[in-house]
Amino acid sequence: MEAIKTVVIGAGMMGYSQIRNCLEPLTDYDITAVCEVYEPNIRRINDYFTGKGKTVPVYRDYRELLEKEEFSLAVIVTPDYLHEEIAVACLRAGKHIRLEKPMATSAAEAKEICEETERAGVTFMLGMLNRFRTESLILTERREAGLMGDIYHADARWIRRRGIPSNGWFVQKALSGGGAGIDIGVHAIDTAWYLMGSPEPVAVSAVTHSRLGDAGARGLSSWGTEAPAGRPMDVEEAAAALIRFENGKSMTLTVSWAINGPEEDFNLKIYGTREGASLNPFVIYGMEQGYCADIQPKFVRDDAWKEGFKNEIAHFVHCVESGKQPVSSARSCYTVQRMIDAIYESASRAEEIRLDRGEV
């Protein structure tokens, strides 16, 4: 197969990491152009490709890139507030898209992306890499084979003791859509919901907290950079929610950027009528010959995140070639965005939000 001509829009921390660790090493992709506005990032990406013996043009405006470059796939890794604008422009130009999470800053924006994807008839995939970890692939296979029975509850959490991002746009709601709930909560919700079999959400009750960040208790972020005190911050650093689904199924969620708890605690637990499972550590809880039995699969890998990225990107190539819908399709991820919107709406109004009645 001929390599897919690919452009990367956004070459900050995440964009550069995806170019270096995932896209560039694979022969399926041919990166023909990059778009970035921040000079240090531009120098870094130029140095990277120079070291590879390649010349790749770097644009400062995605509209100029769209006008001048011939390509099939746009990988969009920009700040959240630019997702809808750039994704819609690329879709209207007939390009396949791999968009970094979250889909947008609101469900209304996500719906626009979803509708444009369906009009364009191209392949759209949101970067929900935890769906592609080996643990998730094993559990999905077991669920689809009926080994887990009916999965009726999930408990999703991602706790950081001190991990408020140091990039300013992350902590401004107009630019990010929210705080920990949309930043890391989207991973926790999406993975748990997907492993449950993607039941239709019915209602959400939630609270958010802004207690430590506003007091300047930021310390070191999980990326090892000092988060400066006194920076404007109008988003939550923690959130908790109960999400109810059709047929009485449920999910509980706890996420934080800053909390007086464990240093880093990312885990999902799902409970079925025949088996349950924990993602981290990876354990399958079942029954054998009338006795409780735990299965702890062992596998060798360098890094769970890189593995997820590589599996995700390989899946995307398959979908572009075959015309099949990605597992993290626009329609699927729009539903996740609605759940996130409902969390913020419930916390703001201090009442349950009914998704089945169109309240979000």
VOVO-546802 format. One record per residue (C-alpha): residue number from 1; residue in three letters; x, y, z. Coordinates in Angstrom, 2 decimals. Layout:
! VOVO-546802
NUM_ALA_X_Y_Z
...
! end
This chain:
! VOVO-546802
1_MET_0.00_0.00_0.00
2_GLU_1.19_3.52_-0.77
3_ALA_1.83_5.62_2.32
4_ILE_-0.98_8.03_3.22
5_LYS_0.00_11.65_2.62
6_THR_-0.46_13.18_6.05
7_VAL_-0.26_16.66_7.58
8_VAL_0.00_17.33_11.30
9_ILE_-1.74_20.47_12.56
10_GLY_-0.32_21.33_15.97
11_ALA_3.23_20.33_16.93
12_GLY_3.29_21.10_20.64
13_MET_4.00_18.49_23.30
14_MET_1.37_15.99_22.10
15_GLY_1.75_16.68_18.39
16_TYR_5.52_16.34_18.46
17_SER_5.29_13.16_20.53
18_GLN_2.89_11.59_18.03
19_ILE_5.11_12.54_15.08
20_ARG_8.26_11.17_16.71
21_ASN_6.92_8.06_18.43
22_CYS_3.96_6.95_16.32
23_LEU_3.49_8.51_12.90
24_GLU_7.02_8.95_11.56
25_PRO_8.28_5.42_12.45
26_LEU_5.37_3.80_10.55
27_THR_5.57_3.26_6.80
28_ASP_1.78_3.74_6.49
29_TYR_2.18_7.51_6.84
30_ASP_4.12_10.07_4.83
31_ILE_4.20_13.39_6.71
32_THR_4.26_16.02_3.98
33_ALA_3.63_19.19_6.03
34_VAL_3.19_20.50_9.57
35_CYS_1.31_23.52_10.92
36_GLU_2.50_25.24_14.12
37_VAL_2.52_28.83_15.40
38_TYR_4.84_28.73_18.43
39_GLU_8.44_29.44_17.41
40_PRO_10.19_27.05_19.85
41_ASN_7.95_24.22_18.58
42_ILE_8.72_25.17_14.99
43_ARG_12.46_25.03_15.67
44_ARG_12.09_21.66_17.38
45_ILE_10.13_20.09_14.53
46_ASN_12.54_21.50_11.94
47_ASP_15.49_20.08_13.90
48_TYR_13.74_16.70_14.11
49_PHE_13.15_16.36_10.37
50_THR_16.59_17.76_9.53
51_GLY_18.05_15.03_11.69
52_LYS_16.08_12.52_9.64
53_GLY_17.43_13.97_6.40
54_LYS_14.00_15.26_5.39
55_THR_12.62_18.66_4.47
56_VAL_9.03_19.14_5.62
57_PRO_7.39_22.57_5.21
58_VAL_5.99_24.16_8.36
59_TYR_3.01_26.49_7.96
60_ARG_1.83_28.99_10.54
61_ASP_-1.77_29.07_9.27
62_TYR_-3.76_25.89_8.63
63_ARG_-5.78_27.66_5.93
64_GLU_-2.64_28.26_3.88
65_LEU_-1.70_24.60_4.37
66_LEU_-5.12_23.48_3.11
67_GLU_-4.78_25.72_0.08
68_LYS_-1.26_24.71_-0.93
69_GLU_-0.74_21.08_0.12
70_GLU_-2.07_17.88_-1.48
71_PHE_-2.80_15.30_1.21
72_SER_-5.40_12.76_2.34
73_LEU_-5.20_12.81_6.14
74_ALA_-5.06_15.59_8.73
75_VAL_-3.85_14.75_12.24
76_ILE_-5.13_17.59_14.44
77_VAL_-3.35_18.09_17.79
78_THR_-4.20_21.68_18.69
79_PRO_-5.61_23.29_21.84
80_ASP_-9.23_22.28_22.42
81_TYR_-10.83_25.57_21.37
82_LEU_-9.48_25.13_17.83
83_HIS_-10.76_21.57_17.31
84_GLU_-14.12_22.39_15.76
85_GLU_-12.87_25.19_13.49
86_ILE_-9.96_23.22_12.04
87_ALA_-11.76_19.86_11.89
88_VAL_-14.74_21.34_10.03
89_ALA_-12.44_23.11_7.55
90_CYS_-10.57_19.87_6.85
91_LEU_-13.79_17.88_6.52
92_ARG_-15.20_20.37_4.04
93_ALA_-11.98_19.93_2.05
94_GLY_-12.67_16.18_1.93
95_LYS_-9.84_15.09_4.23
96_HIS_-9.77_12.10_6.58
97_ILE_-9.21_13.22_10.17
98_ARG_-7.59_11.87_13.30
99_LEU_-8.43_14.41_16.03
100_GLU_-6.85_14.54_19.48
101_LYS_-9.25_14.31_22.43
102_PRO_-11.53_15.88_23.53
103_MET_-13.69_16.13_20.44
104_ALA_-14.49_19.78_21.19
105_THR_-15.14_22.17_24.07
106_SER_-18.89_21.44_24.02
107_ALA_-21.46_18.97_22.75
108_ALA_-22.78_21.60_20.32
109_GLU_-19.34_21.85_18.68
110_ALA_-18.96_18.06_18.70
111_LYS_-22.34_17.71_16.98
112_GLU_-21.18_20.07_14.22
113_ILE_-18.07_17.93_13.65
114_CYS_-20.21_14.80_13.65
115_GLU_-22.65_16.18_11.06
116_GLU_-19.85_17.48_8.84
117_THR_-18.18_14.04_8.96
118_GLU_-21.38_12.36_7.80
119_ARG_-21.85_14.92_5.01
120_ALA_-18.24_14.56_3.83
121_GLY_-18.29_10.74_3.79
122_VAL_-14.69_10.52_5.02
123_THR_-13.08_8.65_7.92
124_PHE_-13.01_10.47_11.25
125_MET_-11.44_9.07_14.40
126_LEU_-10.97_10.66_17.81
127_GLY_-7.74_9.84_19.61
128_MET_-9.08_7.66_22.43
129_LEU_-5.97_5.52_22.81
130_ASN_-7.12_3.65_25.94
131_ARG_-9.60_1.76_23.77
132_PHE_-6.54_0.28_22.04
133_ARG_-4.45_-0.84_25.02
134_THR_-3.90_-4.59_25.17
135_GLU_-6.04_-4.77_28.32
136_SER_-8.96_-3.09_26.54
137_LEU_-8.60_-5.32_23.48
138_ILE_-8.68_-8.45_25.68
139_LEU_-11.72_-7.27_27.65
140_THR_-13.58_-6.22_24.49
141_GLU_-12.96_-9.65_23.01
142_ARG_-14.25_-11.34_26.18
143_ARG_-17.32_-9.09_26.34
144_GLU_-18.19_-9.69_22.68
145_ALA_-17.76_-13.45_23.20
146_GLY_-20.25_-13.31_26.09
147_LEU_-17.68_-14.41_28.68
148_MET_-18.33_-11.40_30.93
149_GLY_-22.11_-11.68_30.83
150_ASP_-24.08_-8.43_31.09
151_ILE_-21.79_-5.58_32.19
152_TYR_-23.98_-3.44_34.43
153_HIS_-21.60_-1.11_36.32
154_ALA_-18.23_0.61_35.90
155_ASP_-16.09_2.60_38.32
156_ALA_-13.70_4.98_36.53
157_ARG_-11.05_7.12_38.16
158_TRP_-8.01_9.15_37.30
159_ILE_-6.47_10.86_40.32
160_ARG_-3.44_13.13_40.22
161_ARG_-2.12_14.50_43.48
162_ARG_-0.65_17.61_41.85
163_GLY_-1.09_17.71_38.11
164_ILE_-2.67_21.00_37.04
165_PRO_-1.33_21.60_33.51
166_SER_1.16_24.41_33.14
167_ASN_-0.10_25.48_29.69
168_GLY_-2.32_28.51_30.28
169_TRP_-5.18_27.58_27.94
170_PHE_-5.87_24.36_29.89
171_VAL_-7.15_26.32_32.90
172_GLN_-9.34_28.79_31.02
173_LYS_-12.82_27.44_30.36
174_ALA_-13.37_29.45_27.18
175_LEU_-10.32_27.76_25.65
176_SER_-10.49_24.26_27.12
177_GLY_-14.16_23.63_27.84
178_GLY_-13.37_22.72_31.44
179_GLY_-10.73_21.32_33.76
180_ALA_-9.97_17.81_34.93
181_GLY_-13.41_16.60_33.88
182_ILE_-12.87_17.20_30.18
183_ASP_-9.08_16.79_30.12
184_ILE_-8.53_13.42_31.83
185_GLY_-12.16_12.62_32.63
186_VAL_-12.83_12.11_28.92
187_HIS_-10.37_9.18_28.93
188_ALA_-11.89_7.60_32.03
189_ILE_-15.49_7.97_30.83
190_ASP_-14.77_6.89_27.27
191_THR_-12.79_3.77_28.16
192_ALA_-15.24_2.57_30.80
193_TRP_-18.25_3.27_28.58
194_TYR_-16.65_1.48_25.62
195_LEU_-15.77_-1.57_27.72
196_MET_-19.37_-1.67_28.98
197_GLY_-20.55_-1.97_25.38
198_SER_-21.51_1.71_24.90
199_PRO_-24.98_1.75_26.52
200_GLU_-27.17_4.79_25.87
201_PRO_-26.74_7.43_28.64
202_VAL_-29.93_8.48_30.41
203_ALA_-28.99_10.84_33.25
204_VAL_-26.02_12.44_35.03
205_SER_-25.57_13.77_38.57
206_ALA_-22.26_15.48_39.30
207_VAL_-20.24_17.86_41.43
208_THR_-17.04_19.72_40.62
209_HIS_-14.42_21.14_43.01
210_SER_-12.06_24.11_42.79
211_ARG_-10.41_24.14_46.18
212_LEU_-6.66_23.58_45.84
213_GLY_-5.85_25.16_42.47
214_ASP_-7.32_28.53_43.37
215_ALA_-5.27_28.52_46.58
216_GLY_-2.07_28.21_44.59
217_ALA_-1.46_24.59_45.64
218_ARG_-0.15_23.56_42.25
219_GLY_3.31_22.19_42.80
220_LEU_4.67_20.06_40.00
221_SER_2.43_18.91_37.21
222_SER_2.58_15.29_36.07
223_TRP_4.67_16.54_33.13
224_GLY_7.34_17.81_35.51
225_THR_6.91_21.53_34.91
226_GLU_6.12_24.10_37.54
227_ALA_2.59_25.44_37.29
228_PRO_2.94_29.15_38.12
229_ALA_0.90_30.48_41.02
230_GLY_-1.38_33.43_40.36
231_ARG_-2.32_32.31_36.85
232_PRO_-6.01_32.91_35.96
233_MET_-7.92_29.67_36.49
234_ASP_-11.68_29.34_36.09
235_VAL_-12.02_25.55_35.73
236_GLU_-12.41_22.72_38.22
237_GLU_-9.48_20.66_39.46
238_ALA_-11.71_17.72_40.43
239_ALA_-15.06_16.19_39.53
240_ALA_-17.25_13.28_40.63
241_ALA_-20.30_11.91_38.84
242_LEU_-22.91_9.18_38.68
243_ILE_-23.94_8.37_35.11
244_ARG_-27.06_6.26_34.57
245_PHE_-27.63_4.30_31.36
246_GLU_-30.46_2.42_29.73
247_ASN_-31.55_-0.88_31.33
248_GLY_-30.44_0.28_34.79
249_LYS_-26.69_0.26_34.07
250_SER_-24.41_2.79_35.77
251_MET_-20.95_4.36_36.02
252_THR_-19.26_6.24_38.84
253_LEU_-16.48_8.70_38.01
254_THR_-13.79_10.43_40.07
255_VAL_-11.11_12.59_38.44
256_SER_-8.68_15.20_39.69
257_TRP_-5.73_17.32_38.70
258_ALA_-5.06_18.18_42.34
259_ILE_-6.20_16.30_45.42
260_ASN_-4.69_15.15_48.67
261_GLY_-4.55_11.54_47.57
262_PRO_-2.34_9.15_45.60
263_GLU_0.40_10.53_43.35
264_GLU_-1.13_9.02_40.20
265_ASP_-4.05_6.60_40.21
266_PHE_-5.60_5.65_36.86
267_ASN_-7.88_2.65_37.04
268_LEU_-11.16_1.33_35.69
269_LYS_-13.24_-1.48_37.09
270_ILE_-16.13_-3.09_35.24
271_TYR_-18.63_-5.52_36.70
272_GLY_-20.52_-8.12_34.70
273_THR_-22.87_-10.95_35.64
274_ARG_-20.21_-13.57_34.78
275_GLU_-16.91_-11.69_35.09
276_GLY_-15.54_-8.41_36.30
277_ALA_-12.20_-6.75_35.62
278_SER_-9.72_-4.15_36.78
279_LEU_-7.64_-2.34_34.16
280_ASN_-4.67_-1.28_36.32
281_PRO_-3.54_-3.65_37.72
282_PHE_-5.02_-5.87_35.02
283_VAL_-7.10_-8.60_36.67
284_ILE_-10.14_-10.54_35.43
285_TYR_-12.42_-11.70_38.25
286_GLY_-14.43_-14.82_37.43
287_MET_-15.54_-18.25_38.60
288_GLU_-14.02_-21.68_37.95
289_GLN_-15.76_-24.89_39.04
290_GLY_-17.83_-23.00_41.58
291_TYR_-14.90_-21.09_43.09
292_CYS_-13.88_-17.46_42.73
293_ALA_-10.88_-17.30_40.38
294_ASP_-8.67_-14.40_39.34
295_ILE_-6.96_-14.28_35.94
296_GLN_-3.90_-12.02_35.65
297_PRO_-2.70_-11.98_32.01
298_LYS_0.99_-11.24_31.48
299_PHE_2.41_-9.49_28.43
300_VAL_5.61_-7.67_27.59
301_ARG_5.61_-4.09_26.29
302_ASP_7.73_-0.98_26.61
303_ASP_4.99_1.55_27.31
304_ALA_1.19_1.21_27.56
305_TRP_0.58_4.68_26.09
306_LYS_2.85_4.20_23.08
307_GLU_1.29_0.79_22.52
308_GLY_-2.17_2.36_22.57
309_PHE_-1.12_5.04_20.08
310_LYS_0.40_2.52_17.68
311_ASN_-2.62_0.20_17.83
312_GLU_-4.95_3.16_17.35
313_ILE_-3.07_4.46_14.33
314_ALA_-2.93_1.00_12.73
315_HIS_-6.71_0.72_13.23
316_PHE_-7.19_4.11_11.58
317_VAL_-5.21_3.06_8.51
318_HIS_-7.37_-0.06_8.23
319_CYS_-10.54_2.05_8.42
320_VAL_-9.33_4.51_5.76
321_GLU_-8.51_1.62_3.43
322_SER_-11.65_-0.42_4.09
323_GLY_-14.18_2.37_4.57
324_LYS_-15.23_0.90_7.93
325_GLN_-16.17_3.12_10.86
326_PRO_-13.45_3.46_13.55
327_VAL_-14.39_2.26_17.02
328_SER_-13.91_5.86_18.23
329_SER_-16.11_7.32_15.50
330_ALA_-17.55_10.83_15.42
331_ARG_-21.01_9.63_16.48
332_SER_-19.64_7.53_19.35
333_CYS_-17.47_10.35_20.69
334_TYR_-20.28_12.89_20.38
335_THR_-22.14_10.77_22.94
336_VAL_-19.13_10.96_25.28
337_GLN_-19.05_14.75_24.83
338_ARG_-22.73_14.92_25.81
339_MET_-21.94_13.08_29.04
340_ILE_-19.15_15.57_29.82
341_ASP_-21.46_18.52_29.12
342_ALA_-24.05_16.96_31.42
343_ILE_-21.45_16.71_34.21
344_TYR_-20.79_20.44_34.04
345_GLU_-24.48_21.30_33.72
346_SER_-25.40_19.09_36.68
347_ALA_-22.65_20.60_38.85
348_SER_-23.72_24.12_37.89
349_ARG_-27.42_23.55_38.56
350_ALA_-26.96_21.15_41.50
351_GLU_-29.47_18.74_39.98
352_GLU_-29.67_15.65_37.80
353_ILE_-29.48_16.24_34.05
354_ARG_-31.60_14.00_31.82
355_LEU_-29.90_13.22_28.53
356_ASP_-32.85_11.09_27.41
357_ARG_-34.99_14.23_27.51
358_GLY_-32.54_16.32_25.51
359_GLU_-31.45_18.52_28.41
360_VAL_-27.92_18.45_26.93
! end
